[in-house]
Amino acid sequence: MSLFKQLQTRTNITPKAIALQFEGQKLSYEDLALSASLLAKGLSEQGIKKGDVVALMLPNRLEFIQSYFAIQKLGAVVLPINLLLEASEIEYILKDSSAKALIFAKPFYEKIASLSLTKIILTEEAPPEGSLHFMSLFSSQQDLPPLKIQDQEMAALLYTSGTTGKPKGVMLSHRNLLHMSSMLNKAFGLGEGLKSLLVLPLFHIFALSVMHAKIEAGMTIVLQQKFEPAKVLQTLIEEEINIFCGVPTMYAALVHALQDSVLNPPHSLQGCFCGGAPLTLELEKSFEKAFGIKIAEGYGLTEAAGVAAFNLDYDHIKTGSIGLAVPGNQMKVVDEKGQELPQNQVGEIIIKGDNIMMGYLNQPEATAEVLKESWYYTGDLAFQDEDGYFTIVDRKKDMIIVGGENVYPKEVEEVLYQYPGVLEAAVVGIAHETMGEVPKAYVVLAKDQKVSAEDIINFLSKRLAKFKVPRTIEFRKSLPKNATGKILKRELKSPTSH
């Protein structure tokens, strides 16, 4: 089965149901499948064929998902590109992937104007010289003959953020993404008639994974281009949204947006799911108090097609935990030698299942480092409790070693968020002459809060061992984040941040 076949199967079941909604526009499942088919024909007439890589630089809107499924129908490979990247980064990814074409929105033209590949622009005006108009690809009314696509063939190529060296292209097959979609639906019982707001950027695996799951389930996906807390809150209420997926910073912003408004919390929400970064206990409590619903935290990676574990039973969420391995997945915690550790001992999470990537494009050595006997070594540190639930301690690379003692930033951040007025916090290790490393905290305060570094250090000192307490607190108006709202600790670790 292929990803386009997934859409066709759903279309045959509920052809007239609304699949996508964006700023007043609506597409039924029948409309989506037809428009993707016509666009696939137009792309084929531009020389795009099975196995070719087609890049997308589009915000969350109907054309992204139409293009995505058109590329899948051709048996080509979708390459979603992070909209925040600079020209040199985009050029590297397009060259490394050997992309044959790029479908992009007008605001990104300057970044890609000099590149040599088929350029397809989404604009209401005449296209720039050397570019094709997106709508011109719909000129043919003939469908393509059906292609035989094996589920082990590559469907998508997503580049990692490049925290160490150049970004790596994660190769995901049709099987990877279909398995993930099926796992999510089994885990949460998603179904027809439900409405979901999708504001996570579609170039990110989190958004793609939930998009597939919702299409398989026959839900309506309401798209929003960017996260604006007040607008999201309004949409949740007016559109009577049932399902919302976000990262912790989004949930924190929604709590403040509700507090600053005269609106009542949305009554229609049935499920709020969180991933992308650790969810603090304080945020979970404040959101539940404000919105009257718990957040179910989960865990996933691009290399695992987006999802590996979740709090599966929404009525019995274990706050602070990422939950259980999703159905069809295996997860365990191992030591440095790859041996499974007993309960409540911290080690590295490794994962096995049909959702695990094919490997990194053109990087067999990097692939071999993380894929061992079909197990993916995540680099994330966690422990598993007596109920089988996993709790993330931190990223292996983020762990701070203070004079031989391990400090997990997440633990310190949890306590920081307990301090009144702390809106955002991040802890990183900085070099120290005698201790090797020491913790440093970056803090964003809520509006009109006046707090000193000494106040926070005194607060932490009463709740943490001395070696875990940050030596310095730096207050900032904001913290660097990626497009999904995840705090970028690598930028805080750079010498210019100290």
KEGU-983408 format. One line per field, with one value per residue (C-alpha): x negated, z, y negated; residue number from 1; residue in three letters. Coordinates in pm, 1 decimal, padded with zeros to 6 digits, always signed. Example, Ala and Ser with C-alpha at 12.3 -4.5 7.8 and 13.67 -1.06 7.14 Angstrom:
x	-01230.0, -01367.0 $
z	+00780.0, +00714.0 $
y	+00450.0, +00106.0 $
nr	1, 2 $
rest	ALA, SER $
//
This chain:
x	+00000.0, -00115.6, -00035.2, +00179.5, +00367.9, +00436.1, +00608.4, +00800.2, +00922.4, +01053.4, +01211.8, +01402.6, +01546.9, +01641.2, +01607.0, +01817.0, +01678.7, +01464.4, +01095.7, +00931.9, +01038.6, +00831.7, +00942.2, +01292.0, +01188.3, +01301.0, +01198.2, +01386.1, +01192.3, +01316.9, +01190.9, +00852.3, +00795.3, +00903.7, +00691.1, +00387.2, +00437.7, +00458.5, +00151.6, -00034.8, +00040.5, -00090.4, -00410.5, -00463.4, -00438.8, -00727.5, -00936.7, -00882.9, -00877.5, -00887.7, -01182.3, -01246.4, -01271.4, -01031.3, -01083.2, -00809.5, -00856.9, -00498.6, -00326.5, -00027.7, +00235.6, +00435.0, +00167.9, -00086.9, +00130.5, +00246.8, -00118.5, -00216.6, +00032.6, -00032.9, -00399.3, -00301.0, -00076.8, -00376.8, -00584.3, -00818.8, -00967.4, -00842.5, -01109.6, -00948.8, -01187.8, -01194.4, -01066.6, -01307.9, -01623.5, -01860.0, -01954.2, -02280.9, -02104.8, -01830.4, -02089.7, -02276.7, -01959.8, -01844.1, -02185.9, -02236.0, -01893.8, -01933.9, -01590.3, -01441.3, -01176.5, -01071.1, -00716.6, -00735.9, -00542.7, -00627.0, -00793.7, -01074.9, -01166.4, -01478.4, -01626.2, -01600.0, -01610.5, -01965.2, -01920.0, -01905.8, -01593.4, -01231.2, -01072.9, -00697.3, -00568.3, -00246.6, -00141.3, +00161.1, -00057.6, -00255.5, -00544.3, -00901.1, -01113.8, -01231.2, -00941.3, -00614.8, -00283.1, -00142.9, +00206.9, +00075.4, +00008.6, +00383.2, +00439.7, +00468.1, +00794.7, +00650.8, +00553.7, +00228.3, +00233.0, +00196.3, -00161.3, -00275.3, -00440.4, -00590.8, -00550.1, -00924.6, -01001.1, -01097.2, -00805.2, -00951.9, -01288.1, -01313.6, -01633.6, -01737.2, -01814.0, -02187.4, -02275.6, -02601.0, -02753.3, -02550.2, -02180.8, -02110.5, -01833.0, -01605.0, -01460.0, -01105.5, -00921.2, -00551.0, -00553.3, -00712.1, -00445.0, -00150.6, -00255.3, -00284.7, +00057.4, +00217.4, +00046.9, +00183.4, +00536.3, +00527.8, +00383.8, +00636.6, +00943.9, +00956.2, +01257.6, +01494.2, +01666.9, +01396.2, +01235.4, +00869.3, +00673.2, +00332.0, +00100.8, -00220.9, -00429.1, -00371.9, -00742.5, -00793.5, -00744.2, -00508.7, -00261.1, -00301.7, -00242.3, +00081.3, +00193.0, +00168.5, +00343.0, +00632.7, +00676.7, +00677.3, +00944.4, +01162.3, +01134.8, +01157.8, +00825.4, +00847.8, +00518.8, +00363.0, +00045.6, -00128.4, -00081.5, +00077.9, +00214.0, +00519.4, +00614.7, +00566.3, +00781.9, +01053.6, +01038.5, +01060.7, +01383.5, +01547.0, +01469.1, +01554.1, +01222.5, +01206.0, +00835.3, +00534.0, +00167.1, -00110.6, -00445.3, -00483.0, -00547.0, -00215.7, -00023.7, -00193.0, -00100.3, +00261.7, +00290.4, +00175.4, +00397.8, +00701.9, +00607.5, +00571.5, +00905.9, +01270.8, +01340.5, +01451.2, +01235.7, +01345.1, +01600.3, +01547.9, +01191.2, +01170.5, +00796.9, +00487.4, +00162.2, -00189.7, -00530.6, -00846.2, -00991.4, -00940.2, -00615.8, -00669.1, -00441.8, -00362.8, -00249.0, -00033.6, +00137.7, +00192.4, +00336.5, +00574.7, +00689.0, +00749.8, +00899.4, +01047.6, +00868.0, +00540.6, +00255.0, +00143.1, -00233.6, -00412.8, -00749.9, -00879.2, -01156.9, -01189.0, -01380.6, -01077.8, -00830.2, -00716.8, -00578.1, -00721.8, -00542.1, -00236.3, -00011.2, +00234.0, +00515.1, +00649.7, +00843.6, +00531.3, +00251.1, -00070.9, -00181.7, -00554.0, -00582.9, -00589.3, -00375.5, -00395.6, -00533.6, -00257.8, -00103.5, -00338.8, -00649.3, -00911.5, -01103.1, -01357.0, -01621.5, -01979.1, -02326.1, -02636.9, -02682.1, -02326.4, -02212.7, -01859.5, -01850.0, -01623.0, -01325.5, -01394.9, -01754.9, -01850.4, -01984.1, -01936.3, -01602.5, -01617.1, -01321.6, -01224.2, -00928.8, -00804.4, -00808.1, -01189.3, -01357.9, -01529.3, -01846.4, -02022.8, -02058.3, -02415.4, -02544.8, -02596.4, -02837.9, -02599.2, -02320.6, -02529.6, -02595.4, -02226.6, -02072.6, -02197.9, -02022.3, -01703.4, -01708.4, -01728.5, -01947.9, -01780.3, -02037.7, -01761.3, -01803.4, -01508.7, -01392.7, -01100.4, -00887.0, -00709.9, -00400.4, -00607.6, -00582.0, -00887.5, -01007.5, -01257.1, -01541.1, -01716.4, -01900.1, -02224.9, -02403.7, -02235.6, -02343.0, -02579.7, -02865.2, -02958.3, -03276.4, -03182.1, -02816.9, -02539.7, -02297.4, -01988.0, -01868.3, -01506.5, -01508.4, -01635.1, -01388.6, -01098.6, -01187.3, -01241.8, -00887.4, -00757.8, -00885.1, -00600.7, -00632.9, -00869.4, -00720.9, -01003.4, -01328.4, -01620.4, -01929.3, -02255.4, -02608.6, -02888.3, -03259.9, -03416.5, -03786.5, -03772.7, -03433.3, -03444.5, -03091.1, -02836.1, -02466.1, -02346.3, -01978.5, -01808.2, -01475.5, -01186.0, -00953.7, -00581.4, -00465.9, -00527.9, -00718.8, -01020.1, -01251.1, -01625.6, -01871.4, -01946.5, -01577.7, -01566.6, -01898.1, -01780.8, -01457.0, -01645.1, -01897.8, -01619.9, -01497.0, -01803.9, -02145.1, -02410.0, -02585.7, -02256.0, -02185.4, -02273.5, -02568.0, -02415.2, -02067.1, -02031.2, -01698.6, -01582.8, -01277.5, -01253.5, -01440.5, -01549.0, -01302.7, -01256.9, -00943.8, -00752.5, -00830.8, -01100.1, -01369.6, -01702.9, -01957.1, -02239.2, -02204.3, -02215.2, -02529.6, -02715.0, -02994.6, -02807.2, -02526.8, -02749.7 $
z	+00000.0, -00070.3, +00093.5, -00202.0, -00171.9, +00192.5, +00068.2, -00199.7, +00053.6, +00281.7, -00016.8, -00113.7, +00239.6, +00294.9, -00037.1, +00060.1, +00412.4, +00455.7, +00462.0, +00473.9, +00575.7, +00539.3, +00569.8, +00437.5, +00174.3, +00211.6, +00029.3, +00062.2, +00048.6, -00308.2, -00395.6, -00235.3, -00418.4, -00752.5, -00721.0, -00616.4, -00920.7, -01160.9, -01004.5, -01035.1, -01407.6, -01437.3, -01253.0, -01475.7, -01780.5, -01631.1, -01626.5, -01265.7, -01238.1, -00986.0, -00745.4, -00812.7, -00515.4, -00513.4, -00245.5, -00081.6, +00067.0, +00155.0, +00473.5, +00618.6, +00348.4, +00112.2, -00159.0, +00069.2, +00121.5, -00242.2, -00353.8, -00094.5, -00222.8, -00589.3, -00536.7, -00360.2, -00652.6, -00885.8, -00661.0, -00616.8, -00284.2, -00083.7, +00066.8, +00303.6, +00373.5, +00695.1, +00608.4, +00853.3, +00675.6, +00504.8, +00135.7, +00191.3, +00406.1, +00147.3, -00127.7, +00069.6, +00122.8, -00239.3, -00368.6, -00114.6, -00201.4, -00580.0, -00584.8, -00934.0, -00854.7, -00588.9, -00519.2, -00316.4, -00201.0, -00335.6, -00014.6, -00052.2, -00412.2, -00332.5, -00134.4, -00422.8, -00735.9, -00834.8, -00793.0, -01095.0, -01078.8, -01188.1, -00990.6, -00934.6, -00758.6, -00566.0, -00643.6, -00770.8, -01008.2, -01318.8, -01222.4, -01228.1, -01528.4, -01504.5, -01281.6, -01352.7, -01206.7, -00963.4, -01113.1, -01464.7, -01357.6, -01336.4, -01710.7, -01796.1, -01713.4, -01775.0, -01493.2, -01480.7, -01523.1, -01182.6, -01069.0, -00869.7, -00555.9, -00298.9, +00065.4, +00127.9, -00127.8, -00005.2, +00032.7, +00222.6, +00300.3, +00604.6, +00709.1, +01072.5, +01230.4, +01210.6, +01578.9, +01502.4, +01164.1, +00843.7, +00841.8, +00763.7, +00530.9, +00709.1, +00456.2, +00540.3, +00342.4, +00271.3, +00525.4, +00791.8, +00758.4, +00713.9, +01018.9, +01223.9, +01106.6, +01198.6, +01540.9, +01624.7, +01525.4, +01728.6, +02025.0, +02034.7, +01857.2, +01612.2, +01383.1, +01134.0, +01224.9, +01454.7, +01380.2, +01442.5, +01433.7, +01269.8, +01337.7, +01371.9, +01056.7, +00794.4, +00709.4, +01053.3, +01121.0, +01414.4, +01183.9, +00900.9, +01134.7, +01275.6, +00928.5, +00800.0, +01104.0, +01070.7, +00699.1, +00760.2, +01028.2, +00808.2, +01025.0, +00919.3, +00941.3, +00998.1, +00885.1, +01031.8, +00883.8, +01203.9, +01576.7, +01707.2, +02055.1, +02047.3, +01696.2, +01784.9, +02094.5, +01884.3, +01627.1, +01895.7, +02014.5, +01688.1, +01491.3, +01785.9, +01756.6, +01912.1, +01878.9, +01923.5, +01895.3, +02001.2, +02170.9, +02531.1, +02439.1, +02249.6, +02549.5, +02776.7, +02536.9, +02519.7, +02900.1, +02899.1, +02600.1, +02785.5, +03099.7, +02895.9, +02717.6, +02818.6, +02642.3, +02805.5, +02739.7, +02439.3, +02541.7, +02242.2, +02313.4, +02360.6, +02324.6, +02366.1, +02268.4, +02325.4, +02185.9, +02047.9, +02388.6, +02754.8, +02915.7, +03266.5, +03554.3, +03625.5, +03269.3, +03262.9, +03585.8, +03473.9, +03138.1, +03297.0, +03544.8, +03269.5, +02999.6, +03205.3, +03009.3, +03053.6, +02805.5, +02696.1, +02649.4, +02396.9, +02237.5, +01887.1, +01643.4, +01271.3, +01253.8, +01404.9, +01162.4, +01436.5, +01714.1, +01944.3, +02279.5, +02426.1, +02728.1, +02555.8, +02812.8, +02818.0, +03138.6, +03321.1, +03210.6, +03406.1, +03426.1, +03366.7, +03164.8, +02786.9, +02840.3, +02684.1, +02352.2, +02092.4, +01950.3, +01707.0, +01856.8, +02090.6, +02328.3, +02598.3, +02808.3, +02769.2, +02906.2, +02710.3, +02593.3, +02466.9, +02755.9, +02886.0, +03225.1, +03521.0, +03611.7, +03730.2, +03604.7, +03361.3, +03022.1, +02651.1, +02480.6, +02179.9, +01949.0, +01705.0, +01465.7, +01111.1, +01173.0, +01202.2, +00913.5, +00617.6, +00712.3, +00643.2, +00276.0, +00147.0, +00502.0, +00565.7, +00854.7, +01037.8, +00977.7, +01120.2, +01435.9, +01526.8, +01359.8, +01518.5, +01457.2, +01361.3, +01686.4, +01661.8, +01929.4, +02007.0, +02221.4, +02472.9, +02838.5, +03028.7, +03277.1, +03271.1, +03581.7, +03724.6, +03507.9, +03189.4, +03149.4, +03020.2, +03164.3, +02970.5, +03183.2, +02909.4, +02581.4, +02612.7, +02451.0, +02682.1, +03003.8, +03209.9, +03397.8, +03700.9, +03863.3, +03770.7, +03875.0, +03614.9, +03597.4, +03379.5, +03263.2, +03250.8, +03626.0, +03697.3, +03449.1, +03621.4, +03946.0, +03767.9, +03631.0, +03988.8, +04064.2, +04032.9, +03724.1, +03524.9, +03175.6, +02998.6, +03115.3, +02966.4, +03137.1, +02955.1, +03053.6, +03021.2, +03056.4, +03402.9, +03493.6, +03777.6, +03749.1, +03374.8, +03330.6, +03542.7, +03480.5, +03354.5, +03334.6, +03082.7, +03206.7, +03051.7, +03304.5, +03264.9, +03200.7, +03484.3, +03697.5, +03888.2, +04012.7, +04082.4, +03996.1, +04366.6, +04440.9, +04190.8, +04302.1, +04665.2, +04558.4, +04365.8, +04646.7, +04879.8, +04629.2, +04446.3, +04536.4, +04531.3, +04217.9, +04024.0, +04099.6, +03811.5, +03891.6, +03689.4, +03579.9, +03265.1, +03203.6, +02845.6, +02669.7, +02465.6, +02400.3, +02056.4, +01912.9, +01598.9, +01386.4, +01613.6, +01924.3, +02063.4, +02252.7, +02068.4, +02337.0, +02084.8, +02028.6, +02402.3, +02426.5, +02164.1, +02301.6, +02199.5, +02444.6, +02753.3 $
y	+00000.0, -00356.2, -00690.4, -00797.3, -00468.5, -00565.7, -00882.6, -00690.5, -00434.9, -00709.1, -00890.4, -00575.8, -00557.8, -00923.0, -01109.4, -01411.9, -01459.4, -01772.8, -01678.8, -02022.4, -02369.6, -02685.6, -03049.2, -02987.4, -02731.8, -02371.6, -02054.5, -01727.1, -01402.0, -01361.3, -01712.4, -01647.5, -01319.0, -01467.5, -01782.6, -01575.4, -01351.1, -01646.1, -01804.2, -01473.4, -01472.8, -01828.9, -01739.9, -01436.7, -01662.1, -01862.1, -01545.6, -01440.2, -01062.3, -00783.2, -00813.7, -01183.4, -01418.3, -01714.6, -01979.1, -02186.7, -02532.8, -02612.9, -02727.5, -02541.9, -02576.1, -02354.4, -02356.5, -02189.3, -01881.7, -01875.5, -01881.5, -01622.8, -01365.5, -01451.3, -01368.5, -01045.1, -00945.2, -00975.3, -00749.9, -01045.5, -01159.1, -01459.6, -01684.3, -01938.0, -02227.1, -02428.3, -02776.3, -02940.4, -02820.9, -03060.9, -03043.3, -02852.2, -02592.1, -02543.7, -02509.6, -02241.6, -02035.8, -02062.4, -01957.7, -01679.6, -01535.2, -01582.5, -01745.5, -01778.6, -02037.5, -02286.0, -02402.9, -02722.7, -03027.6, -03372.5, -03509.0, -03253.5, -03337.8, -03541.9, -03254.4, -03006.5, -03227.2, -03126.9, -02751.3, -02519.4, -02302.0, -02316.6, -02601.0, -02606.7, -02917.2, -02966.8, -03324.5, -03515.9, -03717.1, -03626.3, -03396.1, -03532.2, -03440.0, -03081.4, -02973.9, -02794.9, -02901.1, -02643.8, -02665.6, -02596.5, -02238.0, -02174.6, -02231.5, -01861.2, -01684.6, -01338.3, -01109.6, -00917.1, -00540.3, -00371.2, -00306.7, -00007.1, -00146.0, +00089.3, -00006.4, +00025.8, -00247.4, -00594.4, -00836.5, -01131.0, -01283.4, -01508.9, -01679.1, -01690.6, -02026.2, -01965.8, -01997.7, -01816.2, -01892.8, -01920.9, -01823.2, -01458.2, -01344.6, -01097.7, -00852.8, -00742.6, -00476.6, -00440.3, -00156.6, -00379.6, -00648.6, -00410.9, -00209.5, -00526.4, -00645.2, -00313.2, -00314.9, -00660.0, -00567.6, -00247.2, -00433.3, -00717.0, -00586.4, -00877.8, -00865.3, -01023.3, -01347.2, -01478.5, -01814.4, -01893.4, -02218.3, -02179.8, -02475.0, -02274.9, -02341.6, -02073.4, -02059.2, -01899.0, -01526.6, -01591.3, -01767.4, -01515.5, -01221.5, -01362.6, -01474.0, -01116.0, -00973.2, -01217.1, -01150.0, -00776.3, -00832.0, -01056.7, -01366.9, -01732.6, -01916.4, -02291.6, -02447.5, -02759.6, -02911.2, -03012.3, -02997.8, -03315.2, -03234.9, -03463.5, -03348.8, -02981.9, -03024.3, -03190.1, -02906.9, -02638.6, -02798.8, -02906.8, -02589.9, -02364.0, -02181.5, -01833.7, -01750.9, -01978.6, -01882.6, -02117.5, -02161.7, -02285.7, -02649.3, -02654.6, -02524.6, -02780.7, -03061.8, -02939.5, -02951.0, -03314.5, -03399.0, -03265.8, -03459.9, -03780.2, -03737.5, -03756.6, -03425.4, -03103.9, -02796.4, -02585.2, -02321.8, -02093.5, -01973.0, -01596.8, -01544.3, -01762.5, -01595.1, -01721.0, -01632.3, -01789.0, -01879.9, -01780.4, -01895.5, -02030.2, -01932.8, -02297.9, -02363.6, -02049.7, -02157.8, -02518.5, -02409.7, -02159.4, -02424.3, -02680.3, -02455.8, -02173.9, -01902.9, -01716.5, -01714.8, -01369.1, -01376.9, -01161.9, -01113.6, -01072.0, -01151.2, -01207.9, -00880.2, -00701.8, -00865.0, -01099.3, -00882.0, -00614.9, -00643.4, -00814.1, -00826.4, -00596.1, -00592.2, -00947.6, -00877.4, -00761.1, -00993.0, -00960.4, -01322.7, -01372.0, -01052.4, -01005.5, -00696.4, -00352.5, -00235.1, -00276.3, +00044.6, +00217.3, +00056.9, +00194.6, -00032.1, +00036.6, -00137.9, -00015.8, -00083.3, -00185.4, +00175.9, +00206.9, +00428.3, +00371.7, +00202.6, +00286.7, +00068.9, -00285.7, -00291.3, -00567.8, -00466.8, -00530.0, -00466.6, -00236.7, -00165.2, +00107.6, +00122.0, +00067.1, -00307.5, -00322.1, -00503.8, -00342.5, -00532.9, -00863.2, -00960.2, -00917.9, -00859.2, -00486.0, -00546.2, -00779.2, -00526.3, -00242.9, -00446.6, -00461.2, -00154.7, +00166.9, +00498.8, +00309.4, +00108.4, -00270.9, -00432.0, -00763.4, -00942.7, -01020.3, -00926.0, -00780.5, -00518.4, -00278.3, -00239.3, +00065.7, -00005.6, -00011.2, -00388.8, -00574.2, -00903.9, -01114.2, -01244.6, -01439.5, -01429.6, -01236.4, -01530.9, -01784.9, -01611.6, -01828.5, -01663.1, -01873.6, -01745.8, -01389.4, -01424.1, -01397.3, -01688.8, -01650.9, -01996.3, -01880.0, -01815.8, -02169.2, -02320.6, -02142.1, -02322.2, -02655.1, -02640.0, -02610.2, -02960.8, -03215.2, -03429.6, -03205.4, -03179.0, -02993.3, -02836.4, -02648.5, -02507.6, -02436.0, -02343.4, -02596.6, -02535.2, -02571.3, -02572.1, -02319.8, -02147.3, -02082.6, -02214.2, -02397.5, -02466.7, -02803.2, -02898.5, -03125.6, -03257.9, -03448.7, -03611.5, -03668.3, -04024.5, -04273.3, -04020.6, -04153.9, -03881.0, -03877.1, -03601.6, -03568.0, -03503.2, -03216.9, -03065.3, -03069.1, -02899.8, -02629.3, -02576.5, -02463.3, -02205.1, -02073.6, -01937.9, -02208.8, -02076.2, -02092.3, -02458.7, -02695.5, -02920.2, -03203.0, -03308.5, -03517.1, -03690.2, -03730.1, -03866.9, -03545.9, -03221.9, -03101.0, -02848.2, -02643.5, -02655.8, -02418.2, -02623.9, -02395.1, -02586.7, -02570.0, -02489.8, -02468.0, -02843.9, -02907.3, -02694.8, -02896.9, -03119.9, -03436.8, -03348.8, -03351.1 $
nr	1, 2, 3, 4, 5, 6, 7, 8, 9, 10, 11, 12, 13, 14, 15, 16, 17, 18, 19, 20, 21, 22, 23, 24, 25, 26, 27, 28, 29, 30, 31, 32, 33, 34, 35, 36, 37, 38, 39, 40, 41, 42, 43, 44, 45, 46, 47, 48, 49, 50, 51, 52, 53, 54, 55, 56, 57, 58, 59, 60, 61, 62, 63, 64, 65, 66, 67, 68, 69, 70, 71, 72, 73, 74, 75, 76, 77, 78, 79, 80, 81, 82, 83, 84, 85, 86, 87, 88, 89, 90, 91, 92, 93, 94, 95, 96, 97, 98, 99, 100, 101, 102, 103, 104, 105, 106, 107, 108, 109, 110, 111, 112, 113, 114, 115, 116, 117, 118, 119, 120, 121, 122, 123, 124, 125, 126, 127, 128, 129, 130, 131, 132, 133, 134, 135, 136, 137, 138, 139, 140, 141, 142, 143, 144, 145, 146, 147, 148, 149, 150, 151, 152, 153, 154, 155, 156, 157, 158, 159, 160, 161, 162, 163, 164, 165, 166, 167, 168, 169, 170, 171, 172, 173, 174, 175, 176, 177, 178, 179, 180, 181, 182, 183, 184, 185, 186, 187, 188, 189, 190, 191, 192, 193, 194, 195, 196, 197, 198, 199, 200, 201, 202, 203, 204, 205, 206, 207, 208, 209, 210, 211, 212, 213, 214, 215, 216, 217, 218, 219, 220, 221, 222, 223, 224, 225, 226, 227, 228, 229, 230, 231, 232, 233, 234, 235, 236, 237, 238, 239, 240, 241, 242, 243, 244, 245, 246, 247, 248, 249, 250, 251, 252, 253, 254, 255, 256, 257, 258, 259, 260, 261, 262, 263, 264, 265, 266, 267, 268, 269, 270, 271, 272, 273, 274, 275, 276, 277, 278, 279, 280, 281, 282, 283, 284, 285, 286, 287, 288, 289, 290, 291, 292, 293, 294, 295, 296, 297, 298, 299, 300, 301, 302, 303, 304, 305, 306, 307, 308, 309, 310, 311, 312, 313, 314, 315, 316, 317, 318, 319, 320, 321, 322, 323, 324, 325, 326, 327, 328, 329, 330, 331, 332, 333, 334, 335, 336, 337, 338, 339, 340, 341, 342, 343, 344, 345, 346, 347, 348, 349, 350, 351, 352, 353, 354, 355, 356, 357, 358, 359, 360, 361, 362, 363, 364, 365, 366, 367, 368, 369, 370, 371, 372, 373, 374, 375, 376, 377, 378, 379, 380, 381, 382, 383, 384, 385, 386, 387, 388, 389, 390, 391, 392, 393, 394, 395, 396, 397, 398, 399, 400, 401, 402, 403, 404, 405, 406, 407, 408, 409, 410, 411, 412, 413, 414, 415, 416, 417, 418, 419, 420, 421, 422, 423, 424, 425, 426, 427, 428, 429, 430, 431, 432, 433, 434, 435, 436, 437, 438, 439, 440, 441, 442, 443, 444, 445, 446, 447, 448, 449, 450, 451, 452, 453, 454, 455, 456, 457, 458, 459, 460, 461, 462, 463, 464, 465, 466, 467, 468, 469, 470, 471, 472, 473, 474, 475, 476, 477, 478, 479, 480, 481, 482, 483, 484, 485, 486, 487, 488, 489, 490, 491, 492, 493, 494, 495, 496, 497, 498 $
rest	MET, SER, LEU, PHE, LYS, GLN, LEU, GLN, THR, ARG, THR, ASN, ILE, THR, PRO, LYS, ALA, ILE, ALA, LEU, GLN, PHE, GLU, GLY, GLN, LYS, LEU, SER, TYR, GLU, ASP, LEU, ALA, LEU, SER, ALA, SER, LEU, LEU, ALA, LYS, GLY, LEU, SER, GLU, GLN, GLY, ILE, LYS, LYS, GLY, ASP, VAL, VAL, ALA, LEU, MET, LEU, PRO, ASN, ARG, LEU, GLU, PHE, ILE, GLN, SER, TYR, PHE, ALA, ILE, GLN, LYS, LEU, GLY, ALA, VAL, VAL, LEU, PRO, ILE, ASN, LEU, LEU, LEU, GLU, ALA, SER, GLU, ILE, GLU, TYR, ILE, LEU, LYS, ASP, SER, SER, ALA, LYS, ALA, LEU, ILE, PHE, ALA, LYS, PRO, PHE, TYR, GLU, LYS, ILE, ALA, SER, LEU, SER, LEU, THR, LYS, ILE, ILE, LEU, THR, GLU, GLU, ALA, PRO, PRO, GLU, GLY, SER, LEU, HIS, PHE, MET, SER, LEU, PHE, SER, SER, GLN, GLN, ASP, LEU, PRO, PRO, LEU, LYS, ILE, GLN, ASP, GLN, GLU, MET, ALA, ALA, LEU, LEU, TYR, THR, SER, GLY, THR, THR, GLY, LYS, PRO, LYS, GLY, VAL, MET, LEU, SER, HIS, ARG, ASN, LEU, LEU, HIS, MET, SER, SER, MET, LEU, ASN, LYS, ALA, PHE, GLY, LEU, GLY, GLU, GLY, LEU, LYS, SER, LEU, LEU, VAL, LEU, PRO, LEU, PHE, HIS, ILE, PHE, ALA, LEU, SER, VAL, MET, HIS, ALA, LYS, ILE, GLU, ALA, GLY, MET, THR, ILE, VAL, LEU, GLN, GLN, LYS, PHE, GLU, PRO, ALA, LYS, VAL, LEU, GLN, THR, LEU, ILE, GLU, GLU, GLU, ILE, ASN, ILE, PHE, CYS, GLY, VAL, PRO, THR, MET, TYR, ALA, ALA, LEU, VAL, HIS, ALA, LEU, GLN, ASP, SER, VAL, LEU, ASN, PRO, PRO, HIS, SER, LEU, GLN, GLY, CYS, PHE, CYS, GLY, GLY, ALA, PRO, LEU, THR, LEU, GLU, LEU, GLU, LYS, SER, PHE, GLU, LYS, ALA, PHE, GLY, ILE, LYS, ILE, ALA, GLU, GLY, TYR, GLY, LEU, THR, GLU, ALA, ALA, GLY, VAL, ALA, ALA, PHE, ASN, LEU, ASP, TYR, ASP, HIS, ILE, LYS, THR, GLY, SER, ILE, GLY, LEU, ALA, VAL, PRO, GLY, ASN, GLN, MET, LYS, VAL, VAL, ASP, GLU, LYS, GLY, GLN, GLU, LEU, PRO, GLN, ASN, GLN, VAL, GLY, GLU, ILE, ILE, ILE, LYS, GLY, ASP, ASN, ILE, MET, MET, GLY, TYR, LEU, ASN, GLN, PRO, GLU, ALA, THR, ALA, GLU, VAL, LEU, LYS, GLU, SER, TRP, TYR, TYR, THR, GLY, ASP, LEU, ALA, PHE, GLN, ASP, GLU, ASP, GLY, TYR, PHE, THR, ILE, VAL, ASP, ARG, LYS, LYS, ASP, MET, ILE, ILE, VAL, GLY, GLY, GLU, ASN, VAL, TYR, PRO, LYS, GLU, VAL, GLU, GLU, VAL, LEU, TYR, GLN, TYR, PRO, GLY, VAL, LEU, GLU, ALA, ALA, VAL, VAL, GLY, ILE, ALA, HIS, GLU, THR, MET, GLY, GLU, VAL, PRO, LYS, ALA, TYR, VAL, VAL, LEU, ALA, LYS, ASP, GLN, LYS, VAL, SER, ALA, GLU, ASP, ILE, ILE, ASN, PHE, LEU, SER, LYS, ARG, LEU, ALA, LYS, PHE, LYS, VAL, PRO, ARG, THR, ILE, GLU, PHE, ARG, LYS, SER, LEU, PRO, LYS, ASN, ALA, THR, GLY, LYS, ILE, LEU, LYS, ARG, GLU, LEU, LYS, SER, PRO, THR, SER, HIS $
//
